[in-house]
Amino acid sequence: MSEVLLLTPAQVEQRYGLPERTLESWRHRGRGPAYIKLGRLVRYRSADIELWLDRSAIRPSNDLSSAA
């Protein structure tokens, strides 16, 4: 079984540049990356953050014929 890295919101901010206040707002709105509640503690798996970032990426079209 692989090791799961659980990050605090402060660690997510340091590592990924997502402010703690933004993460908190998203949690209250049901948005943003998946998180884990351990009692009153909030933790994020690094894999969930990276998956959410990948799914949030906007990939521009390289098809120049549709730009007309």
MMTF fields as JSON, N, C-alpha, C and O atoms, coordinates in Angstrom:
{
  "mmtfVersion": "1.0.0",
  "mmtfProducer": "UNKNOWN",
  "numBonds": 271,
  "numAtoms": 272,
  "numGroups": 68,
  "numChains": 1,
  "numModels": 1,
  "chainsPerModel": [1],
  "groupsPerChain": [68],
  "chainIdList": ["A"],
  "bondAtomList": [4, 2, 8, 6, 12, 10, 16, 14, 20, 18, 24, 22, 28, 26, 32, 30, 36, 34, 40, 38, 44, 42, 48, 46, 52, 50, 56, 54, 60, 58, 64, 62, 68, 66, 72, 70, 76, 74, 80, 78, 84, 82, 88, 86, 92, 90, 96, 94, 100, 98, 104, 102, 108, 106, 112, 110, 116, 114, 120, 118, 124, 122, 128, 126, 132, 130, 136, 134, 140, 138, 144, 142, 148, 146, 152, 150, 156, 154, 160, 158, 164, 162, 168, 166, 172, 170, 176, 174, 180, 178, 184, 182, 188, 186, 192, 190, 196, 194, 200, 198, 204, 202, 208, 206, 212, 210, 216, 214, 220, 218, 224, 222, 228, 226, 232, 230, 236, 234, 240, 238, 244, 242, 248, 246, 252, 250, 256, 254, 260, 258, 264, 262, 268, 266],
  "bondOrderList": [1, 1, 1, 1, 1, 1, 1, 1, 1, 1, 1, 1, 1, 1, 1, 1, 1, 1, 1, 1, 1, 1, 1, 1, 1, 1, 1, 1, 1, 1, 1, 1, 1, 1, 1, 1, 1, 1, 1, 1, 1, 1, 1, 1, 1, 1, 1, 1, 1, 1, 1, 1, 1, 1, 1, 1, 1, 1, 1, 1, 1, 1, 1, 1, 1, 1, 1],
  "groupList": [{"groupName": "MET", "atomNameList": ["N", "CA", "C", "O"], "elementList": ["N", "C", "C", "O"], "formalChargeList": [0, 0, 0, 0], "bondAtomList": [1, 0, 2, 1, 3, 2], "bondOrderList": [1, 1, 2], "singleLetterCode": "M", "chemCompType": "L-PEPTIDE LINKING"}, {"groupName": "SER", "atomNameList": ["N", "CA", "C", "O"], "elementList": ["N", "C", "C", "O"], "formalChargeList": [0, 0, 0, 0], "bondAtomList": [1, 0, 2, 1, 3, 2], "bondOrderList": [1, 1, 2], "singleLetterCode": "S", "chemCompType": "L-PEPTIDE LINKING"}, {"groupName": "GLU", "atomNameList": ["N", "CA", "C", "O"], "elementList": ["N", "C", "C", "O"], "formalChargeList": [0, 0, 0, 0], "bondAtomList": [1, 0, 2, 1, 3, 2], "bondOrderList": [1, 1, 2], "singleLetterCode": "E", "chemCompType": "L-PEPTIDE LINKING"}, {"groupName": "VAL", "atomNameList": ["N", "CA", "C", "O"], "elementList": ["N", "C", "C", "O"], "formalChargeList": [0, 0, 0, 0], "bondAtomList": [1, 0, 2, 1, 3, 2], "bondOrderList": [1, 1, 2], "singleLetterCode": "V", "chemCompType": "L-PEPTIDE LINKING"}, {"groupName": "LEU", "atomNameList": ["N", "CA", "C", "O"], "elementList": ["N", "C", "C", "O"], "formalChargeList": [0, 0, 0, 0], "bondAtomList": [1, 0, 2, 1, 3, 2], "bondOrderList": [1, 1, 2], "singleLetterCode": "L", "chemCompType": "L-PEPTIDE LINKING"}, {"groupName": "THR", "atomNameList": ["N", "CA", "C", "O"], "elementList": ["N", "C", "C", "O"], "formalChargeList": [0, 0, 0, 0], "bondAtomList": [1, 0, 2, 1, 3, 2], "bondOrderList": [1, 1, 2], "singleLetterCode": "T", "chemCompType": "L-PEPTIDE LINKING"}, {"groupName": "PRO", "atomNameList": ["N", "CA", "C", "O"], "elementList": ["N", "C", "C", "O"], "formalChargeList": [0, 0, 0, 0], "bondAtomList": [1, 0, 2, 1, 3, 2], "bondOrderList": [1, 1, 2], "singleLetterCode": "P", "chemCompType": "L-PEPTIDE LINKING"}, {"groupName": "ALA", "atomNameList": ["N", "CA", "C", "O"], "elementList": ["N", "C", "C", "O"], "formalChargeList": [0, 0, 0, 0], "bondAtomList": [1, 0, 2, 1, 3, 2], "bondOrderList": [1, 1, 2], "singleLetterCode": "A", "chemCompType": "L-PEPTIDE LINKING"}, {"groupName": "GLN", "atomNameList": ["N", "CA", "C", "O"], "elementList": ["N", "C", "C", "O"], "formalChargeList": [0, 0, 0, 0], "bondAtomList": [1, 0, 2, 1, 3, 2], "bondOrderList": [1, 1, 2], "singleLetterCode": "Q", "chemCompType": "L-PEPTIDE LINKING"}, {"groupName": "ARG", "atomNameList": ["N", "CA", "C", "O"], "elementList": ["N", "C", "C", "O"], "formalChargeList": [0, 0, 0, 0], "bondAtomList": [1, 0, 2, 1, 3, 2], "bondOrderList": [1, 1, 2], "singleLetterCode": "R", "chemCompType": "L-PEPTIDE LINKING"}, {"groupName": "TYR", "atomNameList": ["N", "CA", "C", "O"], "elementList": ["N", "C", "C", "O"], "formalChargeList": [0, 0, 0, 0], "bondAtomList": [1, 0, 2, 1, 3, 2], "bondOrderList": [1, 1, 2], "singleLetterCode": "Y", "chemCompType": "L-PEPTIDE LINKING"}, {"groupName": "GLY", "atomNameList": ["N", "CA", "C", "O"], "elementList": ["N", "C", "C", "O"], "formalChargeList": [0, 0, 0, 0], "bondAtomList": [1, 0, 2, 1, 3, 2], "bondOrderList": [1, 1, 2], "singleLetterCode": "G", "chemCompType": "PEPTIDE LINKING"}, {"groupName": "TRP", "atomNameList": ["N", "CA", "C", "O"], "elementList": ["N", "C", "C", "O"], "formalChargeList": [0, 0, 0, 0], "bondAtomList": [1, 0, 2, 1, 3, 2], "bondOrderList": [1, 1, 2], "singleLetterCode": "W", "chemCompType": "L-PEPTIDE LINKING"}, {"groupName": "HIS", "atomNameList": ["N", "CA", "C", "O"], "elementList": ["N", "C", "C", "O"], "formalChargeList": [0, 0, 0, 0], "bondAtomList": [1, 0, 2, 1, 3, 2], "bondOrderList": [1, 1, 2], "singleLetterCode": "H", "chemCompType": "L-PEPTIDE LINKING"}, {"groupName": "ILE", "atomNameList": ["N", "CA", "C", "O"], "elementList": ["N", "C", "C", "O"], "formalChargeList": [0, 0, 0, 0], "bondAtomList": [1, 0, 2, 1, 3, 2], "bondOrderList": [1, 1, 2], "singleLetterCode": "I", "chemCompType": "L-PEPTIDE LINKING"}, {"groupName": "LYS", "atomNameList": ["N", "CA", "C", "O"], "elementList": ["N", "C", "C", "O"], "formalChargeList": [0, 0, 0, 0], "bondAtomList": [1, 0, 2, 1, 3, 2], "bondOrderList": [1, 1, 2], "singleLetterCode": "K", "chemCompType": "L-PEPTIDE LINKING"}, {"groupName": "ASP", "atomNameList": ["N", "CA", "C", "O"], "elementList": ["N", "C", "C", "O"], "formalChargeList": [0, 0, 0, 0], "bondAtomList": [1, 0, 2, 1, 3, 2], "bondOrderList": [1, 1, 2], "singleLetterCode": "D", "chemCompType": "L-PEPTIDE LINKING"}, {"groupName": "ASN", "atomNameList": ["N", "CA", "C", "O"], "elementList": ["N", "C", "C", "O"], "formalChargeList": [0, 0, 0, 0], "bondAtomList": [1, 0, 2, 1, 3, 2], "bondOrderList": [1, 1, 2], "singleLetterCode": "N", "chemCompType": "L-PEPTIDE LINKING"}],
  "groupTypeList": [0, 1, 2, 3, 4, 4, 4, 5, 6, 7, 8, 3, 2, 8, 9, 10, 11, 4, 6, 2, 9, 5, 4, 2, 1, 12, 9, 13, 9, 11, 9, 11, 6, 7, 10, 14, 15, 4, 11, 9, 4, 3, 9, 10, 9, 1, 7, 16, 14, 2, 4, 12, 4, 16, 9, 1, 7, 14, 9, 6, 1, 17, 16, 4, 1, 1, 7, 7],
  "groupIdList": [1, 2, 3, 4, 5, 6, 7, 8, 9, 10, 11, 12, 13, 14, 15, 16, 17, 18, 19, 20, 21, 22, 23, 24, 25, 26, 27, 28, 29, 30, 31, 32, 33, 34, 35, 36, 37, 38, 39, 40, 41, 42, 43, 44, 45, 46, 47, 48, 49, 50, 51, 52, 53, 54, 55, 56, 57, 58, 59, 60, 61, 62, 63, 64, 65, 66, 67, 68],
  "secStructList": [7, 7, 7, 7, 7, 3, 3, 7, 2, 2, 2, 2, 2, 2, 2, 2, 7, 7, 7, 2, 2, 2, 2, 2, 2, 2, 2, 2, 2, 6, 7, 1, 1, 7, 7, 3, 3, 3, 6, 6, 3, 3, 3, 3, 3, 2, 2, 2, 2, 2, 2, 2, 2, 2, 2, 2, 7, 7, 7, 7, 7, 7, 7, 4, 4, 4, 4, 7],
  "xCoordList": [0.839, 0.0, 0.891, 1.868, 0.54, 1.375, 1.041, -0.068, 2.009, 1.854, 0.998, 1.22, 0.033, -0.841, -0.342, -0.184, -0.099, 0.378, -0.817, -1.485, -1.088, -2.183, -1.604, -0.684, -2.153, -1.662, -2.666, -3.874, -2.175, -3.028, -3.34, -2.644, -4.383, -4.63, -3.418, -3.162, -2.677, -1.474, -0.424, 0.245, -0.279, 0.679, 0.232, 1.06, -1.077, -1.598, -1.276, -0.889, -1.443, -1.124, 0.354, 0.698, 1.218, 2.664, 3.047, 3.817, 2.508, 2.933, 2.291, 2.946, 0.991, 0.259, -0.195, -0.724, 0.0, -0.372, -1.871, -2.336, -2.629, -4.066, -4.273, -4.052, -4.696, -4.821, -5.773, -6.796, -5.411, -6.247, -7.668, -8.614, -7.833, -9.177, -9.991, -11.198, -9.341, -10.028, -10.462, -11.592, -9.576, -9.927, -11.115, -12.027, -11.104, -12.203, -13.516, -14.554, -13.464, -14.655, -15.186, -16.392, -14.287, -14.713, -15.36, -16.356, -14.805, -15.396, -16.828, -17.711, -17.058, -18.402, -19.38, -20.588, -18.846, -19.685, -19.77, -20.472, -19.061, -19.065, -18.268, -18.584, -17.238, -16.404, -14.966, -14.659, -14.1, -12.673, -12.303, -13.106, -11.068, -10.561, -11.208, -11.69, -11.204, -11.701, -10.854, -9.656, -11.498, -10.794, -11.323, -12.341, -10.603, -10.94, -11.148, -10.356, -12.219, -12.459, -12.098, -12.631, -11.201, -10.805, -11.201, -10.413, -12.427, -12.957, -13.132, -13.888, -12.433, -12.487, -11.364, -11.331, -10.448, -9.298, -9.661, -10.386, -9.154, -9.325, -7.968, -6.955, -7.967, -6.739, -7.021, -8.138, -5.992, -6.073, -5.032, -3.892, -5.43, -4.457, -3.805, -4.498, -2.503, -1.802, -2.305, -2.385, -2.643, -3.162, -4.49, -4.743, -5.35, -6.63, -6.421, -7.124, -5.469, -5.165, -4.681, -5.138, -3.757, -3.2, -4.247, -4.253, -5.13, -6.216, -7.147, -7.533, -7.518, -8.401, -7.753, -8.42, -6.46, -5.76, -5.756, -5.973, -5.509, -5.489, -6.862, -6.955, -7.921, -9.273, -9.693, -10.586, -9.061, -9.393, -8.637, -8.936, -7.663, -6.845, -7.677, -8.505, -7.441, -8.083, -7.065, -5.964, -7.46, -6.549, -7.018, -8.033, -6.28, -6.692, -6.632, -5.82, -7.503, -7.546, -6.382, -6.079, -5.756, -4.688, -5.232, -4.472, -6.544, -7.182, -7.437, -8.409, -6.557, -6.656, -7.841, -8.305, -8.349, -9.463, -10.752, -11.651, -10.871, -12.104, -12.03, -12.98, -10.919, -10.755, -11.391, -11.343, -11.955, -12.508, -13.737, -14.287],
  "yCoordList": [-1.17, 0.0, 1.242, 1.315, 2.228, 3.421, 4.415, 4.429, 5.222, 6.211, 7.378, 7.883, 7.802, 8.917, 10.153, 10.136, 11.211, 12.452, 13.361, 13.785, 13.661, 14.558, 15.925, 16.055, 16.946, 18.307, 19.172, 19.031, 20.059, 21.051, 22.128, 22.226, 22.934, 24.037, 24.968, 25.475, 25.195, 26.038, 25.407, 26.11, 24.084, 23.394, 23.432, 23.535, 23.348, 23.451, 24.84, 24.98, 25.857, 27.222, 27.342, 27.908, 26.817, 26.889, 26.119, 26.608, 24.921, 24.037, 24.388, 24.327, 24.762, 24.964, 26.392, 26.698, 27.283, 28.673, 28.949, 29.993, 28.029, 28.222, 28.756, 28.033, 30.015, 30.619, 29.844, 29.32, 29.788, 29.09, 29.613, 28.831, 30.934, 31.527, 31.092, 30.876, 30.967, 30.504, 29.056, 28.702, 28.219, 26.819, 26.731, 25.931, 27.544, 27.551, 27.963, 27.343, 28.996, 29.46, 28.373, 28.129, 27.721, 26.648, 25.5, 24.938, 25.146, 24.06, 24.393, 23.539, 25.631, 26.039, 26.075, 25.924, 26.276, 26.33, 25.0, 24.888, 23.997, 22.694, 22.68, 21.928, 23.507, 23.599, 23.233, 22.88, 23.326, 23.112, 21.648, 20.765, 21.406, 20.028, 19.246, 19.823, 17.924, 17.043, 17.231, 17.506, 17.079, 17.209, 16.157, 15.509, 16.014, 15.026, 15.755, 16.623, 15.401, 15.949, 14.872, 13.763, 15.207, 14.328, 15.051, 15.801, 14.816, 15.613, 17.034, 17.287, 17.967, 19.365, 19.723, 20.83, 18.787, 19.051, 18.829, 17.892, 19.694, 19.563, 19.2, 19.833, 18.176, 17.748, 17.496, 17.154, 17.671, 17.441, 16.404, 16.452, 15.471, 14.546, 15.238, 15.841, 15.162, 15.813, 15.291, 16.053, 14.011, 13.442, 14.094, 14.318, 14.405, 15.06, 16.483, 16.93, 17.193, 18.557, 18.52, 19.302, 17.611, 17.538, 17.105, 17.6, 16.188, 15.776, 16.95, 17.175, 17.71, 18.857, 19.916, 20.502, 20.164, 21.136, 20.691, 21.499, 19.405, 18.887, 19.025, 19.405, 18.72, 18.831, 20.276, 20.553, 21.198, 22.618, 23.304, 24.443, 22.605, 23.203, 23.454, 22.632, 24.598, 24.934, 24.655, 25.204, 23.799, 23.412, 24.072, 23.669, 25.094, 25.777, 24.862, 23.94, 25.144, 24.365, 24.791, 25.979, 23.837, 24.13, 24.128, 24.258, 23.983, 23.928, 25.346, 25.987, 25.832, 27.204, 27.395, 28.523, 26.318, 26.447, 26.842, 27.382, 26.591, 26.942, 28.345, 28.786, 29.061, 30.386, 31.475, 32.647, 31.141, 32.136, 32.813, 33.665],
  "zCoordList": [0.0, 0.0, 0.0, 0.744, -0.85, -0.951, 0.168, 0.704, 0.492, 1.554, 1.057, -0.043, 1.852, 1.505, 2.247, 3.467, 1.504, 2.093, 2.341, 1.398, 3.617, 3.985, 4.294, 5.101, 3.643, 3.793, 4.539, 4.349, 5.381, 6.012, 4.962, 3.951, 5.198, 4.263, 4.118, 3.026, 5.198, 5.12, 4.207, 3.45, 4.278, 3.411, 1.954, 1.049, 1.727, 0.353, -0.206, -1.366, 0.634, 0.192, -0.17, -1.208, 0.674, 0.413, -0.844, -1.67, -0.983, -2.07, -3.407, -4.447, -3.383, -4.636, -4.868, -5.936, -3.888, -4.062, -3.959, -4.415, -3.366, -3.166, -1.754, -0.783, -1.627, -0.292, 0.625, 0.185, 1.902, 2.894, 2.901, 2.992, 2.806, 2.824, 1.606, 1.71, 0.467, -0.737, -0.56, -0.896, -0.038, 0.207, 1.162, 0.951, 2.202, 3.168, 2.499, 2.725, 1.688, 0.97, 0.047, -0.003, -0.683, -1.586, -0.819, -1.274, 0.342, 1.132, 1.518, 1.44, 1.932, 2.344, 1.168, 1.348, -0.03, -1.236, -1.972, -2.977, -1.477, -2.135, -3.427, -4.35, -3.495, -4.689, -4.333, -3.194, -5.329, -5.093, -5.001, -5.302, -4.578, -4.502, -3.358, -2.384, -3.502, -2.442, -1.191, -1.267, -0.042, 1.234, 2.205, 1.965, 3.297, 4.315, 5.637, 6.003, 6.355, 7.697, 8.708, 8.67, 9.6, 10.699, 11.98, 12.556, 12.41, 13.515, 13.027, 12.088, 13.663, 13.244, 12.276, 11.739, 12.056, 11.186, 9.727, 9.392, 8.865, 7.423, 6.834, 7.132, 5.998, 5.336, 3.859, 3.469, 3.057, 1.617, 1.224, 1.684, 0.373, -0.203, -1.389, -2.209, -1.491, -2.598, -3.936, -4.9, -4.015, -5.269, -5.657, -6.841, -4.661, -4.953, -5.454, -6.361, -4.877, -5.324, -6.773, -7.606, -7.066, -8.415, -9.439, -10.566, -9.057, -9.949, -10.218, -11.365, -9.176, -9.323, -10.213, -11.066, -10.022, -10.86, -12.314, -13.217, -12.541, -13.908, -14.564, -15.731, -13.826, -14.373, -14.578, -15.379, -13.866, -13.987, -15.12, -15.48, -15.673, -16.729, -17.977, -18.369, -18.586, -19.86, -20.944, -20.956, -21.839, -22.916, -24.212, -24.78, -24.686, -25.898, -27.112, -27.189, -28.035, -29.263, -30.159, -30.275, -30.771, -31.748, -33.168, -34.128, -33.303, -34.609, -35.111, -34.713, -35.99, -36.493, -37.423, -37.594, -38.034, -38.972, -38.272, -38.916, -36.971, -36.242, -35.655, -35.009, -35.863, -35.301, -36.166, -35.793, -37.249, -38.181, -37.7, -38.398]
}
